[in-house]
Amino acid sequence: MCGILAVFGCVDNSQAKRSRIIELSRRLRHRGPDWSGLHCYDDCYLAHQRLAIIDPASGDQPLYNEDKTVVVTVNGEIYNHKELREKLTSHQFRTGSDCEVIAHLYEEYGEDFVHMLDGMFSFVLLDTRNKTFIAARDAIGITPLYMGWGLDGSVWFASEMKALSDDCERFVSFLPGHIYSSKEGLFLGLAALECLHYLHKAEIFLANEKHDNFLSPALGWCHSRHPYYGCSIYARGRRFNVHASGENASFVLSHSIMVPATVFCFVLFECYQEVLEGGTTHHGIRKKYLRPHMIHYIYGRPLRRQAVTKRLMTDVPFGVLLSGGLDSSLVAAVASRKMAELAAACQWGTQLHTFCVGLKGSPDLRAAREVADYLHTRHHEFHFTVQEGIDALEEVIYHIETYDVTTIRASTPMFLMSRKIKSLGVKMVLSGEGSDEIFGGYLYFHKAPNKEELHKETCRKIKALHLYDCLRANKSTSAWGLEARVPFLDKEFINVAMSIDPEWKMIRPNIGRIEKWILRNAFDDEKNPYLPKHILYRQKEQFSDGVGYSWIDGLKDHANNQVTDAMLVNASFVYPENTPTTKEAYYYRTIFEKFFPKNAARATVPGGPSVACSTATAVEWDAAWSKNLDPSGRAAIGVHDAAYEDAAKTPSAMNGA
């Protein structure tokens, strides 16, 4: 990952301002320790801290078009850059960087090109010919981006808020799947430009008074060029229908929240008609039951051939984060089969490197070692102690920029592991984030009352990934100049997975269907198995639990010693917004406020009750769980094999949670 900082419209454009921009950009150097760049044009500044993954020798940023009238600073990877270059035959490229294609696409297509990008990205582009600029973020928000406003009327963008928090009066997390255009001074939802569709609230960008022009994508999973369904895009008070062939979906408008009147059902691709049996759809396609071995064809193949393979694009050493859970094990299994085909194998070898972290004797360490042995990877196992994790908390919170409890619990071991990985010379890793949100893999999904509620919850979880798992995976690794790529969040893979009837994601223990059954079944290949059967069907273990159960217990004990009962009782007066309800949450909040004391900073962090990583809405699924509000998977009493036995019975246990 790289670090970007861009400022437009500064009243002061003196040498002192340039020095200040350089100073603020240095706050992002951990993200890109390989090189620094800065482009100044009148009162506009684009700065970059580079982590060199593709074309390390010549791909320094900012990047330009041929005559340097278009300037762009980018954080991320564009996986289809070679295909895009083939469409730009009249353009001359200066570097082999995958990101340079953005400048030329803008020159060729204007602002209407972002939907063409396949990758994870945040970028800011300046057109010096008319002194306009755009900023954009990928549809899921895999890479971070913040936007701020200065008292002098300047507009700021940065990969992390530490680079703009001191100089901006107000700043927000830039919405995933959106473009900001200075020409109109408004935000455009990428849903209108063919991208992944999910709900965002226009109210987040209160600084923009032109709410009428804010295009807000619809909830329910839609894709404007999908052959079988369309979507409705709403600008405040007005409706825009965007649909391809087939029946147009029906939506209900409720203020800024749009919910599909009907939930997506089944995979209705004509080319897969022969693999489905029973029942008939309105398109005449048979659909009632998916043959189990054909689910492998539908769901396994996009992950094997595209989602993982395209993310092995690299010119530097790489590996896979392997916890021994289903998701990371599948990524490792697919990557290990592709190693011999990679161009990078000529330089770095054909044996995949895998990495795991945990307390000695933890569940993840045991499972990861078994998977690594099965796949014949070169495995690196790292240990940490509870005290080492506690000692790192302040640094972790500074880097990940949140006070969310479950994010901090999981980020700390990932932060420690990333430092070890970077010391080995590795600069890029694959990771398994996103699968639980897409397939309903968290243990609380056992309590989903019906398929409609399950589908809505998965949509809520996916649209919030940029505030939780994507934030953790990106910032805890980038703290040490390590890039994490997430195959499960490939946009094509998501569109396929989210188009299936959510009934197939419902957990049905009575018929042997556990969480993420579809994904497990897709890779349950008897002839050429990807993983040992018991690993393939291992119960979901959240990362913060899997590194060792005493990790969370140790954090709670430490917080109990730091936060008094009186402090917790008066928490609502000290922290009226997102008031911490446990001593652990209170402790993290005090650390966060030390680094980021502004109201704007604390407003970037989500709140609300959670059980086993649920949203606040899903807490209502079970009355007993609502009395046991802890984001750990062990809070799923009656589901997790090592659940908190007495947590629901003893309120005192929650005071230390």
C-alpha positions in Angstrom: 0.0 0.0 0.0 1.0 3.6 -0.6 0.1 6.8 1.2 -1.5 9.7 -0.7 -2.1 13.3 0.3 -3.7 16.0 -1.9 -4.7 19.6 -1.1 -6.6 22.0 -3.4 -7.3 25.7 -3.1 -4.8 26.7 -0.4 -4.8 30.5 0.2 -1.2 30.2 1.2 1.0 28.7 -1.6 4.3 29.8 -0.2 7.4 27.7 0.4 6.2 27.3 4.0 3.0 25.6 2.8 5.0 23.3 0.6 7.1 22.4 3.6 4.0 21.8 5.6 2.6 19.4 3.0 5.8 17.5 3.0 5.7 17.3 6.8 2.1 16.0 6.7 2.9 13.5 3.9 5.8 12.1 6.1 3.1 10.9 8.5 2.1 8.4 5.9 5.7 7.2 5.2 5.1 3.9 7.0 2.6 3.1 4.2 5.2 3.8 1.5 8.8 3.7 2.7 10.3 3.2 -0.8 10.1 6.7 -2.2 8.4 10.1 -1.8 7.0 12.4 -4.4 5.3 15.8 -4.6 3.7 17.7 -7.4 2.8 21.4 -6.9 0.7 23.4 -9.3 -0.3 26.9 -8.2 -2.4 26.3 -5.0 -2.7 22.5 -5.6 -0.5 19.8 -4.1 -0.3 16.1 -4.7 2.0 14.1 -2.5 2.8 10.4 -2.5 4.6 7.9 -0.3 5.4 4.8 -2.4 5.4 1.1 -1.5 6.9 -0.4 -4.7 5.1 -3.6 -5.7 4.8 -3.2 -9.5 7.8 -1.8 -11.5 9.8 -0.9 -8.5 12.5 0.8 -10.6 10.5 3.4 -12.6 6.9 3.6 -11.1 7.4 6.5 -8.7 4.5 8.8 -8.2 2.8 11.2 -8.8 2.1 9.8 -12.3 1.3 11.8 -15.5 0.0 11.7 -19.0 2.3 12.5 -21.9 2.5 16.3 -21.5 2.1 16.2 -17.7 -1.1 18.2 -17.8 -2.9 15.4 -15.9 -1.4 14.4 -12.6 -2.5 11.5 -10.4 -1.6 10.1 -7.0 -2.8 6.6 -6.3 -3.0 4.1 -3.5 -3.8 0.6 -4.6 -3.5 -1.9 -7.4 -5.2 -2.0 -10.8 -5.3 -5.7 -11.7 -6.5 -5.2 -15.3 -4.0 -2.5 -16.2 -2.5 -4.6 -19.1 -5.9 -5.0 -20.7 -6.6 -1.3 -20.3 -3.3 -0.4 -21.9 -4.3 -2.3 -24.9 -7.3 0.0 -25.3 -5.0 3.1 -25.2 -2.8 2.4 -28.2 -2.5 6.1 -29.1 -1.0 6.9 -25.6 2.6 6.7 -24.6 3.4 5.3 -21.1 6.4 6.4 -19.1 6.5 3.5 -16.6 5.4 0.0 -16.1 3.3 1.0 -13.1 -0.2 -0.5 -13.0 -1.5 2.9 -11.8 -0.3 5.0 -14.7 -3.2 3.8 -16.7 -5.5 6.1 -14.7 -4.0 9.3 -16.1 -4.4 8.1 -19.7 -7.9 6.8 -19.1 -8.9 10.2 -17.9 -7.3 11.8 -20.9 -9.3 9.4 -23.2 -12.7 9.2 -21.5 -12.9 12.2 -19.1 -14.4 11.4 -15.7 -16.4 8.5 -17.0 -13.7 5.8 -16.6 -13.6 4.7 -13.0 -16.0 1.8 -13.6 -13.4 0.3 -16.0 -10.9 -0.2 -13.2 -10.7 -3.7 -11.6 -8.7 -3.5 -8.4 -8.5 -1.8 -5.0 -7.8 1.8 -5.2 -8.1 5.4 -3.9 -6.8 8.1 -6.1 -6.9 11.9 -6.6 -6.4 13.3 -10.1 -5.7 16.9 -11.1 -6.3 18.3 -14.6 -4.1 21.4 -14.8 -5.7 22.4 -18.1 -8.8 23.6 -16.4 -7.7 23.2 -12.7 -10.3 20.6 -11.9 -9.9 17.5 -9.9 -11.6 14.2 -9.0 -11.2 11.7 -6.2 -12.4 8.2 -6.2 -12.4 5.1 -4.0 -13.1 1.4 -4.9 -16.5 0.0 -4.4 -15.8 -1.8 -1.2 -13.4 0.6 0.4 -10.5 -1.9 0.5 -8.1 1.1 0.5 -8.7 3.9 3.0 -9.4 7.5 2.0 -10.4 10.6 4.0 -11.7 14.0 2.8 -11.4 17.2 4.8 -12.1 20.9 4.5 -9.8 23.7 5.8 -10.9 27.1 7.2 -9.3 28.7 4.1 -11.7 26.9 1.8 -9.2 24.3 0.8 -10.2 20.7 0.1 -8.0 17.8 1.4 -7.7 14.1 0.7 -5.5 11.6 2.5 -5.0 7.8 3.0 -5.1 8.3 6.8 -6.7 11.0 8.8 -3.5 11.6 10.8 -2.3 13.5 7.7 -5.2 16.0 7.7 -6.6 16.0 11.2 -4.5 19.0 12.4 -5.1 21.2 9.4 -8.7 20.5 8.6 -11.7 21.9 10.5 -13.8 18.9 9.4 -13.0 15.6 7.8 -14.9 12.4 7.0 -14.3 8.9 5.7 -14.7 9.1 1.9 -17.5 6.8 0.9 -16.6 3.6 -1.0 -17.9 3.4 -4.5 -18.1 7.2 -5.0 -16.4 9.9 -7.1 -16.0 13.5 -6.0 -15.9 15.9 -8.9 -14.8 19.5 -8.4 -16.5 20.5 -11.6 -19.9 20.1 -9.9 -18.8 20.1 -6.3 -20.7 16.9 -5.6 -20.4 13.2 -5.1 -21.4 10.6 -7.6 -22.2 7.0 -6.7 -20.4 4.6 -8.8 -23.6 2.6 -9.0 -24.6 4.9 -11.8 -21.4 4.0 -13.6 -21.7 0.2 -13.4 -20.2 -1.0 -10.1 -21.1 -2.9 -7.0 -24.3 -1.5 -5.5 -25.1 -1.0 -1.9 -26.5 1.7 0.4 -24.8 4.7 1.6 -26.4 7.7 3.4 -26.0 11.0 1.7 -26.1 12.7 5.1 -22.5 11.7 5.8 -21.2 14.4 3.6 -22.9 17.3 5.4 -20.5 19.8 3.9 -22.0 19.3 0.5 -25.1 21.4 0.3 -26.1 20.0 -3.1 -27.8 16.9 -1.7 -30.1 16.9 -4.7 -27.2 15.7 -6.9 -26.0 13.0 -4.6 -26.6 9.6 -6.3 -27.2 7.0 -3.6 -26.8 3.4 -4.7 -29.6 1.0 -3.8 -29.3 -1.8 -1.3 -30.0 -5.3 -2.5 -27.3 -6.6 -4.7 -27.5 -5.1 -8.2 -25.3 -4.6 -11.2 -26.5 -2.3 -14.0 -25.1 -4.5 -16.8 -26.1 -7.8 -15.3 -28.2 -9.7 -17.9 -31.0 -10.5 -15.5 -31.5 -7.6 -13.2 -31.2 -3.9 -13.0 -31.2 -1.3 -10.3 -32.8 2.0 -9.3 -30.5 4.9 -8.5 -32.1 7.7 -6.4 -31.0 11.3 -6.2 -32.8 13.0 -3.3 -36.4 13.2 -4.3 -35.9 11.9 -7.8 -35.7 8.3 -9.2 -33.4 7.1 -12.0 -34.0 3.6 -13.4 -30.9 1.9 -14.5 -31.4 -1.6 -15.9 -30.3 -4.0 -18.6 -32.3 -6.7 -20.2 -34.7 -8.8 -18.1 -37.2 -7.6 -15.6 -36.5 -4.4 -13.7 -36.1 -4.8 -9.9 -38.6 -3.0 -7.7 -37.4 -0.8 -4.9 -39.0 1.0 -2.0 -37.8 4.5 -1.1 -37.7 5.4 2.5 -35.9 8.8 3.0 -32.2 8.0 2.1 -32.6 4.2 2.5 -33.6 2.0 -0.3 -34.5 -1.7 0.2 -35.3 -4.1 -2.6 -39.0 -5.2 -2.5 -37.8 -8.7 -3.6 -34.6 -10.4 -2.5 -32.3 -11.8 -5.2 -32.8 -15.4 -5.8 -30.6 -18.1 -7.4 -27.9 -18.0 -10.0 -29.8 -17.5 -13.2 -27.0 -17.5 -15.8 -28.2 -19.2 -19.0 -24.8 -20.8 -19.6 -25.3 -22.7 -16.3 -28.8 -23.9 -17.2 -27.7 -27.4 -17.6 -26.3 -27.6 -14.1 -29.6 -26.7 -12.4 -32.5 -29.0 -11.8 -36.1 -28.9 -10.6 -38.4 -25.9 -10.6 -38.7 -23.1 -13.2 -38.1 -19.4 -13.1 -39.9 -16.6 -15.0 -37.1 -16.9 -17.6 -37.8 -20.5 -18.1 -34.6 -21.6 -16.4 -34.8 -24.6 -14.1 -33.7 -23.6 -10.6 -35.0 -25.4 -7.5 -31.9 -27.3 -6.4 -28.2 -26.8 -7.2 -26.4 -30.1 -7.6 -23.7 -30.0 -5.0 -20.9 -30.8 -7.3 -21.9 -28.1 -9.7 -21.8 -25.4 -7.0 -18.1 -26.1 -7.2 -18.2 -25.1 -10.9 -20.2 -21.9 -10.3 -18.6 -20.7 -7.1 -15.2 -22.3 -7.0 -14.1 -21.3 -10.5 -14.3 -17.5 -10.1 -12.2 -17.7 -7.0 -9.7 -20.1 -8.5 -9.2 -18.6 -11.9 -9.6 -14.9 -11.3 -9.9 -13.6 -7.8 -6.7 -15.2 -6.5 -4.7 -15.4 -9.7 -5.0 -11.7 -10.6 -3.9 -10.7 -7.1 -0.6 -12.6 -7.6 0.5 -9.8 -9.9 3.7 -8.7 -8.3 7.4 -7.8 -8.8 8.4 -8.4 -5.2 8.3 -11.3 -2.7 4.9 -12.3 -1.4 3.0 -14.8 0.7 -0.4 -15.7 2.3 -1.7 -14.9 5.7 -2.8 -18.4 6.9 -4.8 -18.6 10.1 -5.9 -22.2 9.5 -9.5 -21.1 9.1 -11.6 -21.8 6.1 -11.1 -18.5 4.2 -7.3 -18.1 4.5 -6.8 -21.8 3.9 -8.7 -21.7 0.7 -6.8 -18.7 -0.5 -3.5 -20.5 0.3 -4.7 -23.7 -1.4 -5.6 -21.8 -4.6 -2.5 -19.7 -4.6 -0.2 -22.8 -4.1 -1.7 -24.5 -7.1 -1.0 -21.4 -9.2 2.6 -20.8 -8.1 4.3 -22.7 -11.0 2.4 -20.6 -13.6 3.4 -17.2 -12.2 6.0 -15.0 -13.9 7.2 -14.1 -10.4 8.0 -17.7 -9.8 11.1 -17.4 -12.0 12.5 -14.8 -9.5 11.0 -15.9 -6.2 10.5 -19.6 -6.5 7.5 -21.9 -6.8 7.0 -22.6 -3.1 4.4 -20.5 -1.4 5.3 -18.7 1.8 2.6 -18.7 4.5 2.4 -16.8 7.8 0.6 -17.3 11.0 0.6 -15.6 14.4 -0.8 -16.5 17.8 -0.2 -17.2 21.5 1.7 -20.5 22.0 -0.7 -23.4 21.7 -3.5 -21.4 20.1 -6.1 -23.0 17.8 -5.0 -21.0 14.8 -1.3 -22.0 15.1 -2.2 -25.7 15.2 -4.7 -25.5 12.3 -2.3 -23.3 10.2 0.6 -25.7 10.6 -1.6 -28.6 9.5 -2.8 -26.7 6.4 0.8 -25.6 5.6 2.1 -29.2 5.8 -0.8 -30.4 3.6 -0.1 -27.7 1.0 3.7 -28.0 1.3 4.2 -24.3 1.8 7.2 -22.7 3.5 5.5 -21.8 6.7 6.5 -19.1 9.2 4.9 -19.3 12.6 5.2 -16.2 14.9 4.4 -16.1 18.6 3.5 -13.2 20.8 2.5 -12.9 24.5 -0.5 -11.1 26.0 1.9 -8.5 27.5 3.6 -7.9 24.2 0.2 -7.2 22.6 -0.9 -4.9 25.5 2.4 -3.0 25.1 1.6 -2.4 21.4 -1.9 -1.1 21.9 -1.1 2.6 21.7 0.9 2.2 18.5 -1.8 0.0 17.1 -4.6 2.5 17.8 -2.5 5.3 16.3 -2.1 3.4 13.1 -5.6 1.9 12.6 -7.3 5.1 13.7 -10.3 3.5 15.5 -11.5 2.8 19.0 -13.8 -0.1 17.9 -13.2 -3.0 20.3 -13.2 -6.0 17.9 -11.0 -4.1 15.3 -8.4 -3.4 18.0 -8.5 -7.0 19.3 -7.8 -8.4 15.8 -5.5 -5.6 14.6 -2.9 -6.1 17.4 -1.7 -9.6 16.5 -1.9 -8.7 12.8 0.2 -5.6 13.5 2.8 -7.7 15.3 2.8 -10.3 12.6 3.2 -7.7 9.8 6.4 -6.4 11.4 7.8 -9.9 11.4 6.8 -10.6 7.8 8.3 -7.3 6.6 11.6 -8.2 8.3 11.8 -11.3 6.0 11.8 -9.1 2.9 8.1 -9.8 2.0 6.1 -6.8 0.8 2.7 -8.3 -0.3 0.4 -10.9 1.2 -3.0 -12.3 0.4 -5.6 -12.4 3.1 -9.1 -13.9 3.6 -11.2 -10.9 4.6 -14.7 -10.6 3.2 -15.9 -14.1 3.0 -17.9 -14.0 6.3 -19.8 -10.9 5.2 -20.6 -12.3 1.8 -21.7 -15.8 2.9 -23.0 -15.1 6.3 -20.1 -16.9 8.0 -20.2 -15.3 11.5 -21.7 -17.5 14.2 -24.5 -15.2 15.0 -25.9 -16.0 11.5 -27.1 -19.2 13.2 -29.9 -17.0 14.6 -31.0 -15.5 11.3 -34.8 -15.8 11.3 -35.2 -16.1 7.6 -33.4 -15.7 4.3 -34.6 -12.1 3.8 -33.1 -11.0 7.1 -29.9 -12.9 6.4 -29.6 -11.2 3.0 -30.1 -7.7 4.4 -27.6 -8.4 7.1 -24.9 -9.5 4.6 -25.5 -6.3 2.7 -25.2 -4.3 5.9 -21.9 -6.1 6.7 -20.5 -5.7 3.2 -21.2 -2.0 3.0 -19.5 -1.5 6.4 -16.3 -3.5 5.6 -14.4 -0.2 5.0 -15.0 0.6 8.7 -14.0 -2.7 10.1 -12.2 -5.6 8.4 -10.9 -3.7 5.4 -9.6 -1.0 7.7 -7.9 -3.5 10.0 -6.3 -5.5 7.1 -5.1 -2.4 5.4 -3.8 -0.3 8.2 -2.3 -2.9 10.5 -0.2 -4.2 7.6 0.5 -0.8 6.1 1.9 0.3 9.4 5.0 -1.8 8.4 5.0 -1.2 4.7 3.2 -4.4 3.8 0.4 -4.7 1.3 -2.6 -7.0 2.0 -4.8 -8.1 -1.0 -8.2 -9.7 -0.5 -9.4 -12.1 -3.2 -12.9 -12.6 -1.7 -13.6 -9.0 -2.3 -13.1 -9.3 -6.1 -16.1 -7.5 -7.6 -17.0 -10.3 -10.0 -16.8 -12.9 -7.3 -19.1 -10.7 -5.1 -21.6 -10.3 -7.8 -21.8 -14.0 -8.4 -22.0 -14.8 -4.7 -24.5 -12.2 -3.9 -26.8 -13.2 -6.7 -27.7 -16.6 -5.2 -30.9 -17.1 -3.2 -29.9 -16.4 0.4 -31.8 -19.6 1.4 -28.6 -21.4 0.4 -26.7 -19.4 2.9 -29.1 -20.2 5.8 -27.5 -22.4 8.4 -29.4 -25.6 8.7 -27.7 -28.0 11.3 -30.5 -30.5 10.9 -29.4 -31.2 7.3 -25.6 -30.7 7.9 -25.4 -27.2 6.5 -23.1 -25.1 8.7 -22.0 -21.5 8.2 -20.6 -20.8 4.7 -21.8 -24.2 3.5 -21.9 -23.0 -0.1 -18.2 -22.1 -0.1 -17.2 -25.2 1.7 -19.1 -27.4 -0.7 -17.7 -25.5 -3.7 -14.2 -26.7 -2.7 -15.1 -30.1 -1.5 -13.4 -32.0 -4.3 -13.1 -35.7 -3.5 -10.8 -36.4 -6.5 -8.4 -33.5 -6.0 -9.0 -32.1 -2.5 -8.0 -28.6 -1.8 -7.8 -29.1 2.0 -8.2 -31.8 4.6 -11.9 -32.4 5.2 -11.9 -31.3 8.9 -10.2 -28.1 8.0 -12.7 -27.4 5.2 -15.5 -27.9 7.7 -13.8 -26.3 10.7 -16.1 -24.0 12.7 -15.8 -20.3 12.2 -13.2 -18.8 14.5 -12.8 -15.0 14.6 -9.2 -13.9 14.2 -9.0 -12.3 17.6 -10.3 -15.5 19.2 -8.2 -17.9 17.1 -4.9 -16.4 18.1 -5.6 -17.7 21.6 -8.6 -17.3 23.9 -6.4 -15.8 26.6 -5.7 -12.8 24.4 -9.1 -11.3 24.8 -9.3 -12.4 28.4 -6.0 -10.7 29.0 -7.2 -7.5 27.4 -10.2 -7.4 29.6 -8.2 -8.0 32.7 -5.8 -5.2 31.7 -8.7 -2.7 31.1 -10.2 -3.6 34.5 -7.0 -2.5 36.1 -6.9 0.8 34.1 -10.5 1.9 34.3 -12.4 2.3 37.6 -16.1 1.7 38.1 -16.6 5.4 38.6 -15.1 6.1 35.3 -17.4 3.7 33.5 -20.5 5.1 35.4 -19.7 8.6 34.2 -18.7 7.6 30.7 -21.7 9.2 29.1 -20.6 12.6 30.4 -17.0 12.3 29.2 -17.8 10.6 25.9 -21.4 11.6 24.9 -21.0 10.3 21.4 -20.5 6.5 21.0 -20.4 6.2 24.8 -18.3 3.2 25.8 -20.3 0.6 27.8 -17.4 -1.6 28.9 -14.1 -1.0 30.6 -12.2 -2.4 27.6 -14.0 0.0 25.2 -13.4 2.9 27.6 -9.7 2.1 27.8 -9.4 2.1 24.0 -11.3 5.3 23.7 -8.9 7.2 26.0 -6.0 6.1 23.9 -7.7 7.1 20.7 -8.7 10.6 22.0 -5.0 11.2 22.9 -4.0 10.9 19.2 -7.2 12.2 17.6 -9.0 14.6 19.9 -11.4 16.3 17.4 -15.1 15.6 17.1 -14.6 14.8 13.4 -12.2 12.0 14.2 -14.4 10.2 16.7 -17.3 10.5 14.3 -15.4 8.3 11.7 -15.8 5.3 14.1 -19.0 3.4 14.0 -20.9 2.4 17.2 -23.8 0.3 18.4 -24.2 -3.0 20.2 -22.8 -6.2 18.7 -22.7 -9.9 19.4 -20.0 -12.0 17.6 -19.4 -9.2 15.1 -23.1 -8.6 14.3 -24.6 -5.3 13.4 -26.9 -3.7 15.9 -29.9 -4.9 13.9 -29.0 -8.5 14.1 -28.6 -8.3 17.9 -32.4 -8.4 18.0 -32.5 -11.9 16.5 -32.0 -13.5 19.9 -33.1 -12.1 23.2 -30.5 -14.0 25.2 -27.7 -12.8 23.0 -28.8 -9.1 23.5 -27.8 -9.6 27.2 -24.3 -10.7 26.2 -23.0 -7.8 24.1 -19.5 -8.8 23.2 -18.1 -8.9 19.6 -16.1 -12.1 20.3 -17.3 -15.2 18.5 -17.4 -16.9 21.9 -20.3 -14.6 22.8 -22.4 -16.9 20.5 -23.6 -19.0 23.4 -25.0 -22.3 22.3 -23.2 -22.1 19.0 -19.4 -21.6 19.6 -17.7 -24.8 20.8 -15.8 -22.7 23.4 -18.5 -20.1 24.2 -18.4 -18.0 27.4 -20.1 -20.5 29.7 -21.5 -18.1 32.3 -21.4 -14.7 30.5 -25.1 -14.5 30.0 -25.7 -15.3 33.7 -23.2 -12.9 35.3 -23.5 -9.2 34.6 -20.2 -8.6 36.3 -18.5 -10.4 33.5 -19.8 -7.8 31.1 -18.4 -4.9 33.1 -14.9 -6.1 32.2 -15.8 -6.9 28.6 
